[in-house]
């Protein structure tokens, strides 16, 4: 059964310009595999945050994942995932760990330590790295792929602090809030204190370190080095903007303009060649 690639491409493009632009640098089959993986992951996210999201919707998504792995897909995204599974050894365990992260998102979310934060970043970001490493032929680079996925998810968290507060989700660990003297009342009031900026700078440094680790795996990918590099550069560009904004992320959202994304293409190809 051939997936509806136009449908899956629209889904990717509508939800993530970053991922879509990067995917265009893959060869055709791997590009389609990337779309299939993204669509499956995105439908899980929609089961939590989309219309009618909740436990029942998340359970239905997981049943769709299991159908795809059993070769009995129903929904279009399941057909895409089943197609990808015929070609690449995408670990079911990665989807299972992702589901654990989505269960956390059903909330309310309160994380106590940085270790919990990094575990969550693995569950909903590092798992995507594992899946994409399979598609890109990254044997021996799974650790780096996980680190890159964690870095991207941590970037999302830093970008979306204000948005997440509105959903009763606080991914900033309680231990760090206490260390830097940041209270939830300040965040809810939109107050960017010196302590809050220091906390953001600390987590930004953590994300940068994960990017450095993750990008070291590029040389071991069979295909798609520039695609992965471009996605990583775009996310690092969001960190750059966030820093220039003085970490004003409680009422604003850092993002890249289309021309800024395209401007990164030469650097992505350089990274693909050198890995550093």
C-alpha positions as CSV (number, residue, x, y, z in Angstrom):
1,X,0.0,0.0,0.0
2,X,1.6,3.3,-1.2
3,X,1.3,6.1,1.3
4,X,-0.3,9.5,0.2
5,X,3.0,11.4,0.2
6,X,1.4,14.7,-0.6
7,X,-0.8,14.4,2.5
8,X,2.1,13.5,4.7
9,X,4.3,16.3,3.2
10,X,1.5,18.8,4.0
11,X,1.3,17.6,7.5
12,X,5.0,18.0,8.0
13,X,5.2,21.4,6.4
14,X,2.2,22.8,8.3
15,X,3.6,21.7,11.7
16,X,7.3,22.2,11.3
17,X,9.0,24.4,8.8
18,X,12.3,23.5,10.4
19,X,11.9,19.7,9.9
20,X,10.3,20.1,6.4
21,X,13.1,22.2,5.1
22,X,15.8,19.8,6.4
23,X,13.9,16.8,5.0
24,X,14.2,18.2,1.5
25,X,18.0,17.5,1.6
26,X,17.5,13.8,2.0
27,X,17.4,11.4,-1.0
28,X,13.8,10.7,-2.1
29,X,13.3,7.4,-0.2
30,X,14.8,8.7,3.0
31,X,12.9,12.0,2.7
32,X,9.7,10.0,2.5
33,X,10.8,7.9,5.5
34,X,11.5,11.1,7.4
35,X,8.0,12.4,6.6
36,X,6.5,9.1,7.7
37,X,8.4,9.2,11.1
38,X,7.5,12.8,11.7
39,X,3.8,12.3,10.9
40,X,3.6,9.3,13.3
41,X,5.3,11.4,16.1
42,X,3.2,14.4,15.3
43,X,0.0,12.5,15.6
44,X,1.1,11.4,19.1
45,X,1.6,15.1,20.0
46,X,-1.8,16.0,18.6
47,X,-3.3,13.2,20.7
48,X,-2.2,15.2,23.7
49,X,-2.5,18.8,22.6
50,X,-4.9,18.7,19.6
51,X,-8.7,18.9,19.6
52,X,-10.1,16.1,21.8
53,X,-6.6,15.4,23.1
54,X,-6.3,13.3,26.3
55,X,-5.8,9.8,27.6
56,X,-8.2,8.2,25.1
57,X,-6.7,9.9,22.1
58,X,-3.2,8.9,23.2
59,X,-4.3,5.3,23.6
60,X,-5.8,5.4,20.1
61,X,-2.5,6.8,18.8
62,X,-0.6,4.0,20.4
63,X,-2.9,1.4,18.9
64,X,-2.2,3.0,15.5
65,X,1.6,2.6,16.1
66,X,1.1,-1.1,17.0
67,X,-1.0,-1.6,13.9
68,X,1.8,-0.2,11.7
69,X,4.3,-2.4,13.4
70,X,2.0,-5.4,12.8
71,X,1.6,-4.5,9.1
72,X,-2.1,-3.7,9.5
73,X,-2.2,0.1,9.1
74,X,-5.5,2.0,8.9
75,X,-5.0,5.8,9.0
76,X,-2.8,7.5,6.4
77,X,0.0,8.2,8.9
78,X,0.0,4.5,9.9
79,X,0.4,3.5,6.2
80,X,3.4,5.8,6.0
81,X,4.9,4.4,9.1
82,X,4.3,0.8,8.0
83,X,6.0,1.7,4.6
84,X,9.0,3.0,6.5
85,X,9.2,-0.1,8.7
86,X,9.5,-2.3,5.7
87,X,12.7,-0.5,4.8
88,X,14.4,0.5,8.1
89,X,14.7,-1.0,11.6
90,X,13.0,1.8,13.5
91,X,12.8,0.6,17.1
92,X,9.4,0.2,18.6
93,X,11.1,0.9,22.0
94,X,11.6,4.5,20.8
95,X,7.9,4.9,20.3
96,X,7.2,3.3,23.7
97,X,9.5,5.8,25.4
98,X,7.9,8.6,23.5
99,X,4.5,7.6,24.8
100,X,5.9,7.9,28.3
101,X,6.8,11.5,27.5
102,X,3.4,12.2,26.1
103,X,1.9,10.8,29.3
104,X,3.8,13.4,31.2
105,X,2.4,16.1,29.0
106,X,-1.1,15.1,30.0
107,X,0.0,17.0,33.1
108,X,0.0,19.2,35.1
109,X,3.8,19.1,34.5
110,X,6.3,19.7,37.3
111,X,9.8,18.4,37.0
112,X,12.1,18.3,40.1
113,X,15.6,17.9,38.7
114,X,17.7,18.4,35.6
115,X,18.0,14.7,35.3
116,X,14.2,14.5,35.0
117,X,14.3,17.3,32.4
118,X,16.9,15.5,30.3
119,X,14.9,12.2,30.6
120,X,11.8,14.0,29.3
121,X,13.9,15.6,26.5
122,X,15.0,12.0,25.6
123,X,11.5,10.7,25.6
124,X,10.0,13.2,23.2
125,X,13.1,14.4,21.4
126,X,15.9,11.8,21.7
127,X,13.6,9.1,20.6
128,X,13.1,11.0,17.3
129,X,16.8,11.0,16.9
130,X,16.9,7.2,17.3
131,X,14.2,6.9,14.6
132,X,15.9,9.3,12.2
133,X,19.3,7.6,12.7
134,X,17.7,4.4,11.5
135,X,16.4,6.1,8.4
136,X,19.7,7.9,7.7
137,X,21.8,4.7,8.1
138,X,23.5,5.9,11.3
139,X,24.8,2.6,12.6
140,X,27.0,3.4,15.6
141,X,25.7,7.0,15.9
142,X,22.6,6.4,18.0
143,X,24.1,8.1,21.1
144,X,24.8,11.2,19.1
145,X,21.4,11.1,17.5
146,X,19.8,11.0,20.9
147,X,21.9,13.9,22.1
148,X,20.8,16.0,19.1
149,X,17.1,15.1,19.7
150,X,17.5,16.1,23.3
151,X,19.1,19.4,22.3
152,X,16.3,20.3,20.0
153,X,13.6,19.4,22.6
154,X,15.4,21.5,25.2
155,X,15.5,24.4,22.7
156,X,11.7,24.0,22.3
157,X,11.3,24.1,26.0
158,X,13.3,27.3,26.3
159,X,11.4,28.9,23.4
160,X,8.0,28.0,24.8
161,X,8.2,28.7,28.6
162,X,5.3,31.2,28.5
163,X,3.2,29.1,26.2
164,X,3.7,26.1,28.4
165,X,2.8,28.0,31.6
166,X,-0.6,28.6,30.0
167,X,-1.1,24.9,29.7
168,X,0.0,24.3,33.4
169,X,3.3,22.8,32.3
170,X,6.6,23.8,34.0
171,X,9.5,22.0,32.4
172,X,12.0,24.2,34.3
173,X,13.2,21.9,37.1
174,X,12.2,22.9,40.7
175,X,15.8,22.5,41.8
176,X,17.0,25.1,39.2
177,X,14.2,27.5,40.0
178,X,15.3,27.4,43.7
179,X,19.0,27.7,42.8
180,X,18.4,30.9,40.8
181,X,15.7,32.4,43.0
182,X,13.0,32.2,40.4
183,X,9.3,31.7,41.6
184,X,6.3,30.7,39.5
185,X,4.5,33.9,40.5
186,X,7.2,36.0,38.7
187,X,6.9,33.7,35.6
188,X,3.1,34.0,35.6
189,X,3.3,37.8,35.9
190,X,5.8,37.9,33.0
191,X,8.7,39.2,35.1
192,X,12.1,38.5,33.5
193,X,14.4,38.8,36.6
194,X,18.2,38.6,36.6
195,X,17.9,35.1,38.2
196,X,15.6,34.0,35.4
197,X,18.1,35.1,32.8
198,X,20.8,33.2,34.6
199,X,18.7,30.1,34.7
200,X,18.0,30.4,30.9
201,X,21.7,30.9,30.2
202,X,22.4,27.8,32.2
203,X,20.0,25.6,30.2
204,X,21.1,27.3,27.0
205,X,24.6,26.1,27.7
206,X,23.3,22.6,28.4
207,X,21.6,22.6,25.0
208,X,24.7,23.9,23.2
209,X,26.7,21.1,24.8
210,X,24.2,18.5,23.5
211,X,24.4,20.0,20.0
212,X,28.1,19.7,20.0
213,X,27.9,16.0,21.0
214,X,25.1,15.3,18.6
215,X,26.7,16.8,15.5
216,X,29.8,14.6,16.0
217,X,27.7,11.8,14.7
218,X,27.2,13.3,11.3
219,X,30.2,11.6,9.6
220,X,28.7,8.2,10.5
221,X,25.4,8.8,8.7
222,X,25.0,7.0,5.4
223,X,22.8,9.7,3.9
224,X,21.2,13.0,5.0
225,X,24.2,14.6,6.7
226,X,23.2,18.1,5.3
227,X,19.5,17.5,6.2
228,X,20.3,16.8,9.8
229,X,22.9,19.6,10.0
230,X,20.4,22.1,8.6
231,X,17.7,21.1,11.2
232,X,20.2,21.4,14.0
233,X,21.4,24.8,12.7
234,X,17.9,26.1,12.6
235,X,17.2,25.1,16.2
236,X,20.5,26.7,17.3
237,X,19.4,29.8,15.5
238,X,16.4,29.9,17.7
239,X,18.7,29.8,20.7
240,X,20.7,32.7,19.2
241,X,17.5,34.7,18.9
242,X,16.3,33.9,22.4
243,X,19.6,35.1,23.8
244,X,19.5,38.3,21.8
245,X,16.0,38.9,23.1
246,X,17.3,38.8,26.7
247,X,15.4,35.5,27.2
248,X,12.1,37.4,26.9
249,X,10.2,34.1,26.3
250,X,7.2,34.6,28.7
251,X,5.2,36.6,26.2
252,X,7.2,36.2,23.0
253,X,8.3,33.3,20.9
254,X,11.7,33.2,19.2
255,X,11.5,32.0,15.6
256,X,13.4,32.2,12.3
257,X,12.2,33.9,9.2
258,X,12.2,31.9,5.9
259,X,15.2,33.8,4.6
260,X,17.1,33.2,7.8
261,X,16.5,29.4,7.4
262,X,17.8,29.5,3.8
263,X,20.8,31.5,4.9
264,X,22.0,28.5,6.9
265,X,22.2,26.2,3.9
266,X,25.9,26.8,3.1
267,X,26.9,26.2,6.7
268,X,24.8,23.0,6.7
269,X,26.7,21.6,3.8
270,X,30.0,22.6,5.4
271,X,29.0,20.8,8.6
272,X,27.9,17.7,6.6
273,X,31.5,17.6,5.1
274,X,33.4,18.2,8.3
275,X,31.1,17.2,11.2
276,X,32.3,20.2,13.2
